[in-house]
Amino acid sequence: MQPTIELITEVFATLLKRPGLKLTMADSPDTVAGWDSLTHPELITAIEERMEIDFDFRELASIKTIADLVSLIESKL
């Protein structure tokens, strides 16, 4: 199975139209161009569909970094 961060990176690269994007666990909306309040819902929806999981509002509000997102996804798998 592909590592979670690689799957997230693929989704981000596709939706943000940034081929070759490399995410790290420390990345956040402050360090990833295009990851903002407008694209966040699109990114999350695409990840939910790709991973076949659902997040609730409280979980979404807790995502501050890629590490938070990875942890949340892995808790649901």
SVG drawing of the C-alpha trace seen along z (x, -y; Angstrom):
<svg xmlns="http://www.w3.org/2000/svg" viewBox="-19 -31 28 33">
<polyline fill="none" stroke="black" stroke-width="0.4" points="0.0,0.0 1.2,-3.5 2.3,-5.6 -0.4,-8.2 1.8,-11.2 2.4,-10.1 -1.4,-9.8 -1.9,-13.3 0.9,-14.7 -0.8,-13.3 -4.1,-14.9 -2.5,-18.2 -0.4,-18.2 -3.4,-17.5 -5.8,-19.9 -3.3,-22.7 -1.9,-22.1 1.6,-21.7 3.3,-18.7 6.4,-17.6 5.0,-19.0 6.9,-17.4 5.1,-17.7 6.7,-17.1 5.0,-16.4 5.8,-19.9 4.0,-21.6 1.0,-23.7 -1.2,-26.3 1.6,-28.8 4.2,-26.8 2.2,-25.3 1.2,-27.7 -2.4,-27.4 -3.5,-25.6 -5.8,-28.2 -9.4,-28.4 -10.8,-28.2 -9.0,-25.1 -9.0,-23.3 -12.5,-21.9 -11.7,-20.7 -8.5,-19.0 -10.3,-17.3 -13.2,-16.1 -10.7,-14.6 -8.8,-12.9 -12.1,-11.5 -13.1,-10.1 -9.6,-8.7 -9.2,-7.1 -13.0,-6.2 -13.2,-7.9 -15.2,-10.8 -14.1,-13.5 -16.4,-15.4 -16.2,-19.2 -14.3,-19.0 -11.7,-16.8 -11.4,-19.2 -10.8,-22.1 -7.9,-20.2 -5.9,-20.0 -3.0,-22.5 -0.2,-20.5 0.3,-17.6 1.3,-15.6 -2.2,-16.3 -3.8,-15.2 -1.7,-12.0 -2.5,-11.1 -6.2,-11.7 -6.3,-9.6 -4.4,-6.8 -6.7,-6.8 -9.6,-6.0 -7.9,-3.2"/>
</svg>
